[in-house]
Amino acid sequence: MASDARRHAKRMRRLFFRELFQQAHILWPIFSGIVVAMTGCGVIIGRVEGWRIDEALYFTFVTGLTIGYGDITPTHLSSRLLALVIGLSGIVLTGLVAAASVQALRATDEDTE
């Protein structure tokens, strides 16, 4: 009985990841476009603020992932506006990942019925 449960769980995981990768394949142009836009904004912010490239990328992904440590903050108005673009893009990116995961779960559930 426990063996059947393990086999079922393994099958469910396999179906979920297959569906998730299919969703990622479909949404890849959107994902990559958002990441490129975020990175571009981050590099511009780094130039305006006089940061090294690693600091600019660090700021970009900490802001984009909505973590926001606050250890590096922009001071110029244009940089702050671009930081808003990065933050909003990160929220959209997180929503897309969540939507793809939910769709994969839904498809997995349909495949097991």
C-alpha positions in Angstrom: 0.0 0.0 0.0 2.8 2.4 0.9 4.5 1.5 -2.3 1.4 2.4 -4.3 1.3 5.8 -2.6 4.9 6.5 -3.4 4.4 5.5 -7.0 1.4 7.8 -7.2 3.3 10.7 -5.6 6.2 10.1 -8.0 3.8 10.1 -11.0 2.1 13.3 -9.8 5.5 15.0 -9.4 6.5 13.9 -12.9 3.3 15.2 -14.4 3.5 18.5 -12.5 7.1 19.2 -13.7 6.2 18.2 -17.2 3.3 20.7 -17.2 5.4 23.4 -15.5 8.1 23.1 -18.1 5.5 23.3 -20.8 4.1 26.5 -19.2 7.6 27.9 -18.9 8.2 27.2 -22.5 5.1 29.0 -23.5 5.8 32.0 -21.3 9.5 32.2 -21.9 9.4 35.2 -24.2 7.5 37.2 -21.6 9.8 36.0 -18.7 12.9 36.9 -20.7 11.6 40.3 -21.8 10.8 41.3 -18.2 14.2 40.1 -16.9 15.9 42.0 -19.7 13.9 45.2 -19.0 14.7 44.9 -15.3 18.4 44.3 -15.9 18.5 47.3 -18.3 16.8 49.6 -15.8 19.2 48.3 -13.1 22.3 49.0 -15.3 21.0 52.5 -16.0 20.4 53.1 -12.3 23.9 51.9 -11.6 25.3 54.4 -14.2 23.3 57.3 -12.8 24.2 56.5 -9.2 27.8 55.6 -9.9 27.6 52.0 -8.7 29.7 49.1 -9.8 27.9 46.6 -12.1 27.6 44.0 -9.4 26.0 46.5 -7.1 23.5 47.5 -9.8 22.6 43.9 -10.6 22.3 43.1 -6.9 20.0 46.1 -6.4 18.0 45.1 -9.5 17.3 41.6 -8.3 16.8 42.4 -4.6 14.2 45.0 -5.7 12.7 42.9 -8.5 12.2 39.9 -6.2 10.5 42.4 -3.8 12.9 41.6 -1.0 14.2 45.2 -0.7 17.0 45.1 1.9 17.5 48.8 1.7 21.3 48.5 1.9 21.7 50.1 -1.5 19.2 52.8 -2.4 19.0 55.2 -5.3 19.1 59.0 -4.5 18.4 60.6 -7.9 14.8 61.0 -9.0 15.3 59.2 -12.3 16.9 56.3 -10.5 14.0 56.1 -8.1 11.5 56.1 -11.0 13.4 53.3 -12.7 13.4 51.4 -9.4 9.6 51.6 -9.4 9.6 50.0 -12.8 11.9 47.2 -11.5 9.6 46.6 -8.5 6.5 46.5 -10.6 8.1 44.3 -13.1 9.2 41.9 -10.3 5.6 41.7 -9.1 4.4 40.9 -12.7 7.2 38.2 -12.9 6.2 36.7 -9.6 2.6 36.6 -10.7 3.5 34.9 -14.0 5.5 32.2 -12.1 2.5 31.7 -9.7 0.1 31.5 -12.6 2.2 29.0 -14.4 2.5 26.9 -11.3 -1.3 26.9 -10.7 -1.9 26.0 -14.3 0.6 23.1 -14.0 -1.2 21.9 -10.9 -4.6 22.2 -12.6 -3.3 20.2 -15.6 -1.8 17.6 -13.3 -5.1 17.2 -11.5 -6.9 16.8 -14.8 -4.4 14.1 -16.0 -5.0 12.0 -12.9 -8.8 12.0 -13.1 
